[in-house]
Amino acid sequence: MTLYMITQLSEHALISGLSWLAIGIVYLVWLTRGFRRPTPEMSFTQEQAVIVAAEQSSEAAK
């Protein structure tokens, strides 16, 4: 299913998506100094997740 959907994208969408992917990979290589450092990790506590969700819902209500 996913492969079918990817093949139906326009050329502009494919180029944009692959460019974005390449930028992300280059940034990760730079951030980890060529994968010699550990990759960064994200962690949220339950309290932080509630705060972020509340902020997003209040922004959406505006």
N, CA, C, O and CB atoms as a CASP TS submission, in Angstrom:
PFRMAT TS
TARGET T0000
AUTHOR 0000-0000-0000
METHOD Language model
MODEL 1
PARENT N/A
ATOM      1  N   MET     1       0.828  -1.188   0.000  1.00  0.00           N
ATOM      2  CA  MET     1       0.000   0.000   0.000  1.00  0.00           C
ATOM      3  C   MET     1       0.870   1.249   0.000  1.00  0.00           C
ATOM      4  O   MET     1       0.643   2.161  -0.796  1.00  0.00           O
ATOM      5  CB  MET     1      -0.941  -0.001   1.205  1.00  0.00           C
ATOM      6  N   THR     2       1.858   1.302   0.877  1.00  0.00           N
ATOM      7  CA  THR     2       2.713   2.481   0.966  1.00  0.00           C
ATOM      8  C   THR     2       3.497   2.680  -0.323  1.00  0.00           C
ATOM      9  O   THR     2       3.613   3.804  -0.812  1.00  0.00           O
ATOM     10  CB  THR     2       3.670   2.360   2.152  1.00  0.00           C
ATOM     11  N   LEU     3       4.034   1.602  -0.875  1.00  0.00           N
ATOM     12  CA  LEU     3       4.795   1.694  -2.114  1.00  0.00           C
ATOM     13  C   LEU     3       3.915   2.220  -3.243  1.00  0.00           C
ATOM     14  O   LEU     3       4.365   3.025  -4.059  1.00  0.00           O
ATOM     15  CB  LEU     3       5.384   0.327  -2.487  1.00  0.00           C
ATOM     16  N   TYR     4       2.687   1.776  -3.294  1.00  0.00           N
ATOM     17  CA  TYR     4       1.750   2.272  -4.308  1.00  0.00           C
ATOM     18  C   TYR     4       1.541   3.771  -4.154  1.00  0.00           C
ATOM     19  O   TYR     4       1.546   4.503  -5.143  1.00  0.00           O
ATOM     20  CB  TYR     4       0.401   1.535  -4.209  1.00  0.00           C
ATOM     21  N   MET     5       1.359   4.229  -2.929  1.00  0.00           N
ATOM     22  CA  MET     5       1.118   5.653  -2.692  1.00  0.00           C
ATOM     23  C   MET     5       2.347   6.490  -3.068  1.00  0.00           C
ATOM     24  O   MET     5       2.215   7.587  -3.611  1.00  0.00           O
ATOM     25  CB  MET     5       0.745   5.894  -1.217  1.00  0.00           C
ATOM     26  N   ILE     6       3.535   5.966  -2.776  1.00  0.00           N
ATOM     27  CA  ILE     6       4.758   6.693  -3.129  1.00  0.00           C
ATOM     28  C   ILE     6       4.887   6.819  -4.642  1.00  0.00           C
ATOM     29  O   ILE     6       5.304   7.864  -5.141  1.00  0.00           O
ATOM     30  CB  ILE     6       5.998   5.987  -2.546  1.00  0.00           C
ATOM     31  N   THR     7       4.537   5.774  -5.371  1.00  0.00           N
ATOM     32  CA  THR     7       4.656   5.822  -6.828  1.00  0.00           C
ATOM     33  C   THR     7       3.644   6.779  -7.453  1.00  0.00           C
ATOM     34  O   THR     7       3.810   7.181  -8.604  1.00  0.00           O
ATOM     35  CB  THR     7       4.476   4.428  -7.413  1.00  0.00           C
ATOM     36  N   GLN     8       2.617   7.142  -6.728  1.00  0.00           N
ATOM     37  CA  GLN     8       1.606   8.049  -7.260  1.00  0.00           C
ATOM     38  C   GLN     8       1.916   9.525  -6.988  1.00  0.00           C
ATOM     39  O   GLN     8       1.174  10.401  -7.433  1.00  0.00           O
ATOM     40  CB  GLN     8       0.264   7.702  -6.676  1.00  0.00           C
ATOM     41  N   LEU     9       2.996   9.806  -6.268  1.00  0.00           N
ATOM     42  CA  LEU     9       3.355  11.197  -5.974  1.00  0.00           C
ATOM     43  C   LEU     9       3.926  11.870  -7.212  1.00  0.00           C
ATOM     44  O   LEU     9       4.492  11.220  -8.091  1.00  0.00           O
ATOM     45  CB  LEU     9       4.369  11.265  -4.817  1.00  0.00           C
ATOM     46  N   SER    10       3.766  13.182  -7.261  1.00  0.00           N
ATOM     47  CA  SER    10       4.334  13.933  -8.381  1.00  0.00           C
ATOM     48  C   SER    10       5.849  13.988  -8.258  1.00  0.00           C
ATOM     49  O   SER    10       6.415  13.720  -7.198  1.00  0.00           O
ATOM     50  CB  SER    10       3.748  15.360  -8.438  1.00  0.00           C
ATOM     51  N   GLU    11       6.489  14.341  -9.362  1.00  0.00           N
ATOM     52  CA  GLU    11       7.950  14.435  -9.361  1.00  0.00           C
ATOM     53  C   GLU    11       8.432  15.485  -8.362  1.00  0.00           C
ATOM     54  O   GLU    11       9.440  15.287  -7.682  1.00  0.00           O
ATOM     55  CB  GLU    11       8.466  14.772 -10.768  1.00  0.00           C
ATOM     56  N   HIS    12       7.714  16.590  -8.278  1.00  0.00           N
ATOM     57  CA  HIS    12       8.080  17.660  -7.342  1.00  0.00           C
ATOM     58  C   HIS    12       7.993  17.176  -5.898  1.00  0.00           C
ATOM     59  O   HIS    12       8.860  17.494  -5.085  1.00  0.00           O
ATOM     60  CB  HIS    12       7.170  18.885  -7.543  1.00  0.00           C
ATOM     61  N   ALA    13       6.965  16.417  -5.578  1.00  0.00           N
ATOM     62  CA  ALA    13       6.803  15.897  -4.219  1.00  0.00           C
ATOM     63  C   ALA    13       7.903  14.905  -3.881  1.00  0.00           C
ATOM     64  O   ALA    13       8.423  14.920  -2.765  1.00  0.00           O
ATOM     65  CB  ALA    13       5.433  15.235  -4.055  1.00  0.00           C
ATOM     66  N   LEU    14       8.266  14.048  -4.819  1.00  0.00           N
ATOM     67  CA  LEU    14       9.341  13.084  -4.584  1.00  0.00           C
ATOM     68  C   LEU    14      10.678  13.786  -4.366  1.00  0.00           C
ATOM     69  O   LEU    14      11.426  13.435  -3.453  1.00  0.00           O
ATOM     70  CB  LEU    14       9.447  12.110  -5.759  1.00  0.00           C
ATOM     71  N   ILE    15      10.976  14.772  -5.201  1.00  0.00           N
ATOM     72  CA  ILE    15      12.234  15.511  -5.064  1.00  0.00           C
ATOM     73  C   ILE    15      12.272  16.253  -3.744  1.00  0.00           C
ATOM     74  O   ILE    15      13.299  16.258  -3.066  1.00  0.00           O
ATOM     75  CB  ILE    15      12.420  16.494  -6.228  1.00  0.00           C
ATOM     76  N   SER    16      11.166  16.882  -3.370  1.00  0.00           N
ATOM     77  CA  SER    16      11.107  17.608  -2.100  1.00  0.00           C
ATOM     78  C   SER    16      11.291  16.663  -0.914  1.00  0.00           C
ATOM     79  O   SER    16      12.039  16.973   0.013  1.00  0.00           O
ATOM     80  CB  SER    16       9.774  18.355  -1.974  1.00  0.00           C
ATOM     81  N   GLY    17      10.628  15.538  -0.936  1.00  0.00           N
ATOM     82  CA  GLY    17      10.727  14.583   0.152  1.00  0.00           C
ATOM     83  C   GLY    17      12.109  13.976   0.279  1.00  0.00           C
ATOM     84  O   GLY    17      12.630  13.841   1.387  1.00  0.00           O
ATOM     85  N   LEU    18      12.707  13.608  -0.844  1.00  0.00           N
ATOM     86  CA  LEU    18      14.055  13.040  -0.809  1.00  0.00           C
ATOM     87  C   LEU    18      15.083  14.074  -0.384  1.00  0.00           C
ATOM     88  O   LEU    18      16.055  13.744   0.296  1.00  0.00           O
ATOM     89  CB  LEU    18      14.427  12.471  -2.170  1.00  0.00           C
ATOM     90  N   SER    19      14.874  15.330  -0.782  1.00  0.00           N
ATOM     91  CA  SER    19      15.774  16.410  -0.347  1.00  0.00           C
ATOM     92  C   SER    19      15.684  16.598   1.161  1.00  0.00           C
ATOM     93  O   SER    19      16.701  16.759   1.836  1.00  0.00           O
ATOM     94  CB  SER    19      15.432  17.737  -1.071  1.00  0.00           C
ATOM     95  N   TRP    20      14.471  16.575   1.681  1.00  0.00           N
ATOM     96  CA  TRP    20      14.272  16.726   3.126  1.00  0.00           C
ATOM     97  C   TRP    20      14.916  15.572   3.884  1.00  0.00           C
ATOM     98  O   TRP    20      15.515  15.777   4.939  1.00  0.00           O
ATOM     99  CB  TRP    20      12.773  16.805   3.458  1.00  0.00           C
ATOM    100  N   LEU    21      14.793  14.364   3.348  1.00  0.00           N
ATOM    101  CA  LEU    21      15.417  13.195   3.954  1.00  0.00           C
ATOM    102  C   LEU    21      16.940  13.335   3.947  1.00  0.00           C
ATOM    103  O   LEU    21      17.594  13.038   4.947  1.00  0.00           O
ATOM    104  CB  LEU    21      14.993  11.915   3.213  1.00  0.00           C
ATOM    105  N   ALA    22      17.502  13.784   2.830  1.00  0.00           N
ATOM    106  CA  ALA    22      18.953  13.948   2.725  1.00  0.00           C
ATOM    107  C   ALA    22      19.460  15.004   3.706  1.00  0.00           C
ATOM    108  O   ALA    22      20.510  14.821   4.322  1.00  0.00           O
ATOM    109  CB  ALA    22      19.345  14.330   1.291  1.00  0.00           C
ATOM    110  N   ILE    23      18.728  16.100   3.855  1.00  0.00           N
ATOM    111  CA  ILE    23      19.109  17.139   4.810  1.00  0.00           C
ATOM    112  C   ILE    23      19.098  16.571   6.224  1.00  0.00           C
ATOM    113  O   ILE    23      19.999  16.857   7.012  1.00  0.00           O
ATOM    114  CB  ILE    23      18.160  18.357   4.706  1.00  0.00           C
ATOM    115  N   GLY    24      18.101  15.781   6.548  1.00  0.00           N
ATOM    116  CA  GLY    24      18.020  15.170   7.871  1.00  0.00           C
ATOM    117  C   GLY    24      19.168  14.216   8.147  1.00  0.00           C
ATOM    118  O   GLY    24      19.709  14.193   9.252  1.00  0.00           O
ATOM    119  N   ILE    25      19.536  13.439   7.158  1.00  0.00           N
ATOM    120  CA  ILE    25      20.646  12.501   7.340  1.00  0.00           C
ATOM    121  C   ILE    25      21.963  13.255   7.504  1.00  0.00           C
ATOM    122  O   ILE    25      22.774  12.904   8.361  1.00  0.00           O
ATOM    123  CB  ILE    25      20.735  11.528   6.147  1.00  0.00           C
ATOM    124  N   VAL    26      22.178  14.283   6.692  1.00  0.00           N
ATOM    125  CA  VAL    26      23.396  15.090   6.815  1.00  0.00           C
ATOM    126  C   VAL    26      23.448  15.748   8.191  1.00  0.00           C
ATOM    127  O   VAL    26      24.508  15.792   8.815  1.00  0.00           O
ATOM    128  CB  VAL    26      23.461  16.165   5.697  1.00  0.00           C
ATOM    129  N   TYR    27      22.332  16.250   8.661  1.00  0.00           N
ATOM    130  CA  TYR    27      22.291  16.881   9.989  1.00  0.00           C
ATOM    131  C   TYR    27      22.608  15.860  11.085  1.00  0.00           C
ATOM    132  O   TYR    27      23.338  16.169  12.026  1.00  0.00           O
ATOM    133  CB  TYR    27      20.903  17.520  10.242  1.00  0.00           C
ATOM    134  N   LEU    28      22.071  14.665  10.968  1.00  0.00           N
ATOM    135  CA  LEU    28      22.349  13.620  11.958  1.00  0.00           C
ATOM    136  C   LEU    28      23.820  13.224  11.948  1.00  0.00           C
ATOM    137  O   LEU    28      24.415  13.011  13.004  1.00  0.00           O
ATOM    138  CB  LEU    28      21.477  12.390  11.696  1.00  0.00           C
ATOM    139  N   VAL    29      24.405  13.125  10.762  1.00  0.00           N
ATOM    140  CA  VAL    29      25.838  12.809  10.671  1.00  0.00           C
ATOM    141  C   VAL    29      26.654  13.915  11.321  1.00  0.00           C
ATOM    142  O   VAL    29      27.611  13.639  12.044  1.00  0.00           O
ATOM    143  CB  VAL    29      26.271  12.617   9.194  1.00  0.00           C
ATOM    144  N   TRP    30      26.282  15.168  11.069  1.00  0.00           N
ATOM    145  CA  TRP    30      26.992  16.295  11.682  1.00  0.00           C
ATOM    146  C   TRP    30      26.806  16.298  13.206  1.00  0.00           C
ATOM    147  O   TRP    30      27.761  16.508  13.953  1.00  0.00           O
ATOM    148  CB  TRP    30      26.497  17.631  11.082  1.00  0.00           C
ATOM    149  N   LEU    31      25.594  16.067  13.648  1.00  0.00           N
ATOM    150  CA  LEU    31      25.285  16.102  15.075  1.00  0.00           C
ATOM    151  C   LEU    31      26.029  15.016  15.842  1.00  0.00           C
ATOM    152  O   LEU    31      26.442  15.231  16.981  1.00  0.00           O
ATOM    153  CB  LEU    31      23.787  15.952  15.291  1.00  0.00           C
ATOM    154  N   THR    32      26.200  13.868  15.231  1.00  0.00           N
ATOM    155  CA  THR    32      26.871  12.749  15.897  1.00  0.00           C
ATOM    156  C   THR    32      28.354  12.668  15.535  1.00  0.00           C
ATOM    157  O   THR    32      29.045  11.723  15.917  1.00  0.00           O
ATOM    158  CB  THR    32      26.183  11.439  15.537  1.00  0.00           C
ATOM    159  N   ARG    33      28.833  13.669  14.794  1.00  0.00           N
ATOM    160  CA  ARG    33      30.238  13.711  14.362  1.00  0.00           C
ATOM    161  C   ARG    33      30.612  12.429  13.621  1.00  0.00           C
ATOM    162  O   ARG    33      31.588  11.759  13.957  1.00  0.00           O
ATOM    163  CB  ARG    33      31.175  13.916  15.577  1.00  0.00           C
ATOM    164  N   GLY    34      29.826  12.110  12.623  1.00  0.00           N
ATOM    165  CA  GLY    34      30.084  10.920  11.822  1.00  0.00           C
ATOM    166  C   GLY    34      29.720   9.634  12.539  1.00  0.00           C
ATOM    167  O   GLY    34      30.349   8.600  12.318  1.00  0.00           O
ATOM    168  N   PHE    35      28.725   9.689  13.382  1.00  0.00           N
ATOM    169  CA  PHE    35      28.234   8.550  14.175  1.00  0.00           C
ATOM    170  C   PHE    35      29.266   8.052  15.183  1.00  0.00           C
ATOM    171  O   PHE    35      29.248   6.883  15.570  1.00  0.00           O
ATOM    172  CB  PHE    35      27.835   7.407  13.252  1.00  0.00           C
ATOM    173  N   ARG    36      30.165   8.940  15.607  1.00  0.00           N
ATOM    174  CA  ARG    36      31.122   8.581  16.657  1.00  0.00           C
ATOM    175  C   ARG    36      30.570   8.938  18.036  1.00  0.00           C
ATOM    176  O   ARG    36      31.083   8.466  19.051  1.00  0.00           O
ATOM    177  CB  ARG    36      32.471   9.292  16.425  1.00  0.00           C
ATOM    178  N   ARG    37      29.544   9.754  18.075  1.00  0.00           N
ATOM    179  CA  ARG    37      28.845  10.081  19.321  1.00  0.00           C
ATOM    180  C   ARG    37      27.480   9.406  19.291  1.00  0.00           C
ATOM    181  O   ARG    37      26.971   9.082  18.218  1.00  0.00           O
ATOM    182  CB  ARG    37      28.702  11.636  19.511  1.00  0.00           C
ATOM    183  N   PRO    38      26.886   9.194  20.462  1.00  0.00           N
ATOM    184  CA  PRO    38      25.543   8.577  20.455  1.00  0.00           C
ATOM    185  C   PRO    38      24.504   9.532  19.858  1.00  0.00           C
ATOM    186  O   PRO    38      24.644  10.753  19.932  1.00  0.00           O
ATOM    187  CB  PRO    38      25.124   8.172  21.895  1.00  0.00           C
ATOM    188  N   THR    39      23.492   8.963  19.283  1.00  0.00           N
ATOM    189  CA  THR    39      22.420   9.779  18.726  1.00  0.00           C
ATOM    190  C   THR    39      21.648  10.446  19.857  1.00  0.00           C
ATOM    191  O   THR    39      21.519   9.873  20.939  1.00  0.00           O
ATOM    192  CB  THR    39      21.473   8.924  17.849  1.00  0.00           C
ATOM    193  N   PRO    40      21.136  11.646  19.621  1.00  0.00           N
ATOM    194  CA  PRO    40      20.370  12.327  20.671  1.00  0.00           C
ATOM    195  C   PRO    40      19.067  11.583  20.963  1.00  0.00           C
ATOM    196  O   PRO    40      18.498  10.932  20.086  1.00  0.00           O
ATOM    197  CB  PRO    40      20.069  13.785  20.260  1.00  0.00           C
ATOM    198  N   GLU    41      18.617  11.689  22.181  1.00  0.00           N
ATOM    199  CA  GLU    41      17.373  11.039  22.580  1.00  0.00           C
ATOM    200  C   GLU    41      16.403  12.084  23.111  1.00  0.00           C
ATOM    201  O   GLU    41      16.802  13.054  23.755  1.00  0.00           O
ATOM    202  CB  GLU    41      17.634   9.946  23.646  1.00  0.00           C
ATOM    203  N   MET    42      15.144  11.874  22.834  1.00  0.00           N
ATOM    204  CA  MET    42      14.094  12.725  23.377  1.00  0.00           C
ATOM    205  C   MET    42      13.369  11.952  24.450  1.00  0.00           C
ATOM    206  O   MET    42      13.082  10.765  24.294  1.00  0.00           O
ATOM    207  CB  MET    42      13.112  13.199  22.272  1.00  0.00           C
ATOM    208  N   SER    43      13.076  12.629  25.537  1.00  0.00           N
ATOM    209  CA  SER    43      12.283  11.969  26.569  1.00  0.00           C
ATOM    210  C   SER    43      11.365  13.009  27.198  1.00  0.00           C
ATOM    211  O   SER    43      11.769  14.133  27.495  1.00  0.00           O
ATOM    212  CB  SER    43      13.196  11.293  27.648  1.00  0.00           C
ATOM    213  N   PHE    44      10.149  12.607  27.386  1.00  0.00           N
ATOM    214  CA  PHE    44       9.156  13.456  28.022  1.00  0.00           C
ATOM    215  C   PHE    44       8.629  12.747  29.256  1.00  0.00           C
ATOM    216  O   PHE    44       8.383  11.541  29.244  1.00  0.00           O
ATOM    217  CB  PHE    44       8.003  13.802  27.045  1.00  0.00           C
ATOM    218  N   THR    45       8.463  13.509  30.307  1.00  0.00           N
ATOM    219  CA  THR    45       7.755  12.964  31.448  1.00  0.00           C
ATOM    220  C   THR    45       6.269  13.126  31.173  1.00  0.00           C
ATOM    221  O   THR    45       5.886  13.860  30.262  1.00  0.00           O
ATOM    222  CB  THR    45       8.177  13.669  32.785  1.00  0.00           C
ATOM    223  N   GLN    46       5.459  12.475  31.921  1.00  0.00           N
ATOM    224  CA  GLN    46       4.019  12.586  31.738  1.00  0.00           C
ATOM    225  C   GLN    46       3.575  14.034  31.929  1.00  0.00           C
ATOM    226  O   GLN    46       2.699  14.514  31.211  1.00  0.00           O
ATOM    227  CB  GLN    46       3.275  11.659  32.716  1.00  0.00           C
ATOM    228  N   GLU    47       4.171  14.725  32.888  1.00  0.00           N
ATOM    229  CA  GLU    47       3.804  16.117  33.169  1.00  0.00           C
ATOM    230  C   GLU    47       4.132  17.011  31.973  1.00  0.00           C
ATOM    231  O   GLU    47       3.324  17.863  31.602  1.00  0.00           O
ATOM    232  CB  GLU    47       4.536  16.626  34.431  1.00  0.00           C
ATOM    233  N   GLN    48       5.292  16.829  31.372  1.00  0.00           N
ATOM    234  CA  GLN    48       5.666  17.631  30.213  1.00  0.00           C
ATOM    235  C   GLN    48       4.728  17.363  29.044  1.00  0.00           C
ATOM    236  O   GLN    48       4.373  18.290  28.316  1.00  0.00           O
ATOM    237  CB  GLN    48       7.113  17.343  29.807  1.00  0.00           C
ATOM    238  N   ALA    49       4.328  16.127  28.854  1.00  0.00           N
ATOM    239  CA  ALA    49       3.428  15.777  27.766  1.00  0.00           C
ATOM    240  C   ALA    49       2.071  16.455  27.946  1.00  0.00           C
ATOM    241  O   ALA    49       1.471  16.904  26.970  1.00  0.00           O
ATOM    242  CB  ALA    49       3.256  14.257  27.682  1.00  0.00           C
ATOM    243  N   VAL    50       1.590  16.533  29.171  1.00  0.00           N
ATOM    244  CA  VAL    50       0.312  17.193  29.452  1.00  0.00           C
ATOM    245  C   VAL    50       0.420  18.685  29.172  1.00  0.00           C
ATOM    246  O   VAL    50      -0.503  19.276  28.610  1.00  0.00           O
ATOM    247  CB  VAL    50      -0.121  16.953  30.915  1.00  0.00           C
ATOM    248  N   ILE    51       1.529  19.297  29.553  1.00  0.00           N
ATOM    249  CA  ILE    51       1.725  20.729  29.325  1.00  0.00           C
ATOM    250  C   ILE    51       1.762  21.029  27.831  1.00  0.00           C
ATOM    251  O   ILE    51       1.122  21.978  27.378  1.00  0.00           O
ATOM    252  CB  ILE    51       3.021  21.215  30.000  1.00  0.00           C
ATOM    253  N   VAL    52       2.499  20.240  27.065  1.00  0.00           N
ATOM    254  CA  VAL    52       2.593  20.444  25.622  1.00  0.00           C
ATOM    255  C   VAL    52       1.222  20.275  24.980  1.00  0.00           C
ATOM    256  O   VAL    52       0.849  21.070  24.119  1.00  0.00           O
ATOM    257  CB  VAL    52       3.605  19.464  24.996  1.00  0.00           C
ATOM    258  N   ALA    53       0.475  19.270  25.374  1.00  0.00           N
ATOM    259  CA  ALA    53      -0.857  19.043  24.814  1.00  0.00           C
ATOM    260  C   ALA    53      -1.795  20.202  25.138  1.00  0.00           C
ATOM    261  O   ALA    53      -2.596  20.602  24.293  1.00  0.00           O
ATOM    262  CB  ALA    53      -1.443  17.730  25.346  1.00  0.00           C
ATOM    263  N   ALA    54      -1.703  20.741  26.341  1.00  0.00           N
ATOM    264  CA  ALA    54      -2.545  21.868  26.724  1.00  0.00           C
ATOM    265  C   ALA    54      -2.190  23.115  25.920  1.00  0.00           C
ATOM    266  O   ALA    54      -3.079  23.864  25.514  1.00  0.00           O
ATOM    267  CB  ALA    54      -2.409  22.151  28.222  1.00  0.00           C
ATOM    268  N   GLU    55      -0.905  23.341  25.687  1.00  0.00           N
ATOM    269  CA  GLU    55      -0.485  24.498  24.904  1.00  0.00           C
ATOM    270  C   GLU    55      -0.970  24.372  23.462  1.00  0.00           C
ATOM    271  O   GLU    55      -1.424  25.349  22.866  1.00  0.00           O
ATOM    272  CB  GLU    55       1.046  24.649  24.942  1.00  0.00           C
ATOM    273  N   GLN    56      -0.875  23.187  22.915  1.00  0.00           N
ATOM    274  CA  GLN    56      -1.311  22.991  21.543  1.00  0.00           C
ATOM    275  C   GLN    56      -2.816  23.162  21.387  1.00  0.00           C
ATOM    276  O   GLN    56      -3.282  23.712  20.389  1.00  0.00           O
ATOM    277  CB  GLN    56      -0.900  21.622  21.063  1.00  0.00           C
ATOM    278  N   SER    57      -3.572  22.694  22.365  1.00  0.00           N
ATOM    279  CA  SER    57      -5.027  22.826  22.254  1.00  0.00           C
ATOM    280  C   SER    57      -5.455  24.276  22.431  1.00  0.00           C
ATOM    281  O   SER    57      -6.427  24.708  21.812  1.00  0.00           O
ATOM    282  CB  SER    57      -5.729  21.939  23.291  1.00  0.00           C
ATOM    283  N   SER    58      -4.744  25.038  23.268  1.00  0.00           N
ATOM    284  CA  SER    58      -5.092  26.452  23.441  1.00  0.00           C
ATOM    285  C   SER    58      -4.735  27.251  22.200  1.00  0.00           C
ATOM    286  O   SER    58      -5.436  28.204  21.861  1.00  0.00           O
ATOM    287  CB  SER    58      -4.379  27.039  24.667  1.00  0.00           C
ATOM    288  N   GLU    59      -3.649  26.879  21.510  1.00  0.00           N
ATOM    289  CA  GLU    59      -3.288  27.560  20.270  1.00  0.00           C
ATOM    290  C   GLU    59      -4.281  27.235  19.170  1.00  0.00           C
ATOM    291  O   GLU    59      -4.607  28.101  18.358  1.00  0.00           O
ATOM    292  CB  GLU    59      -1.874  27.173  19.834  1.00  0.00           C
ATOM    293  N   ALA    60      -4.761  26.020  19.130  1.00  0.00           N
ATOM    294  CA  ALA    60      -5.712  25.612  18.125  1.00  0.00           C
ATOM    295  C   ALA    60      -7.066  26.308  18.304  1.00  0.00           C
ATOM    296  O   ALA    60      -7.801  26.510  17.337  1.00  0.00           O
ATOM    297  CB  ALA    60      -5.884  24.112  18.166  1.00  0.00           C
ATOM    298  N   ALA    61      -7.381  26.666  19.532  1.00  0.00           N
ATOM    299  CA  ALA    61      -8.652  27.305  19.832  1.00  0.00           C
ATOM    300  C   ALA    61      -8.677  28.774  19.399  1.00  0.00           C
ATOM    301  O   ALA    61      -9.749  29.364  19.272  1.00  0.00           O
ATOM    302  CB  ALA    61      -8.943  27.199  21.316  1.00  0.00           C
ATOM    303  N   LYS    62      -7.517  29.356  19.178  1.00  0.00           N
ATOM    304  CA  LYS    62      -7.446  30.787  18.807  1.00  0.00           C
ATOM    305  C   LYS    62      -7.925  31.035  17.415  1.00  0.00           C
ATOM    306  O   LYS    62      -7.929  32.178  16.958  1.00  0.00           O
ATOM    307  CB  LYS    62      -6.040  31.305  18.939  1.00  0.00           C
TER
END
